Amino acid sequence: GIYIADWKSREIIQLSKSDGLQSDVCLKTFEDFNGNLWIGMQNGISIVDLHSSVRLVNDKNGLDGSGYDYLEDGKYTYYTTSSGLFIKAENEEKAKLIPSTEGPSYSIKKLRNDVYVCSQSGLLLADGEKVEQIAPIEGLWDIKPLTQNSNYLIGGTYKGLHVFKWVDDKLVHLGKIEGFNESSRFFEEDDRGTLWVSQFYKGLYNLKADLDNLKLISTTEIDSANNVPLSEVIVKKIQGEIYVASKKGLYVLDQQNIV
């Protein structure tokens, strides 16, 4: 395997195949600009996040299922997996499942000092080991604040988009945007306030919506005339630019002129 020495703490960490490396035969290492350690091995390449407090994520840590997201909040670390929402206190060795969260939990984020979890059963508010359901929505993938109208948030679900709004620092579920029913795991807002949704198997959509009335103003399905792939796409916003990843390559959208 590989040994990592911390000269300040005098700690030596050993990582091997049993810890997740593809091989115990490590031939070459390289540290990138973000501090990640790349390891060239006999039969592949592995990457280690040297700055993360999470070294190994599997059932040895009390976690079960496929991992989706995690959040460190004070003395707690939360993990979302396909089996539920797990929590680990800083003085505990293993994470444990929070009761009543069984089933897939997807994304987790801190909004206005509160921890929100998107799950199969809807939007949850987490406070330590206590969880309160805020909105019973089937299959909530993610929730994102809008930049063009900061009082609103959009949630992507198995069957379309939902609108949330801040009311006296409380998150209120307004309802589903009518007229769009595609699975919306990946969605972003452009500089004009319109929404981009990628349905992995069907393609890319551009939506303009009346958020207060939960109505679509227009829906445009982006096709090959716009020089973007029609299927197997994921949309992601990075530093203000909206990118579309597919097996055919990586594209950047012209936010002003594509529609």
Buried (B, 14 or more C-beta within 10 A) or exposed (E): BBEEEEEEEEEEBEBEEEBEBBBEEBEEEEEEEEEBBEBBBEEEEBEBEEEEEEEEBEEEBBBBBEBBBBBBBEEBBBBBBBBBBBBBBEEEEEBEBBEBBBEBBBBBBEBEEBBBBBBBBBBBBBEBEEBEBBBEBEBBBBBBBBEEEEEBBBBBBBBBBBBBBBEEEEBEBBEBBEBBEBBBBBBBBBEEBBBBBBBEEBBBBBBBBEBEEBEBEEBBEBEEEBEBBBBBBEBBBEEEEBBBBBEEEEBEBEBEEBB
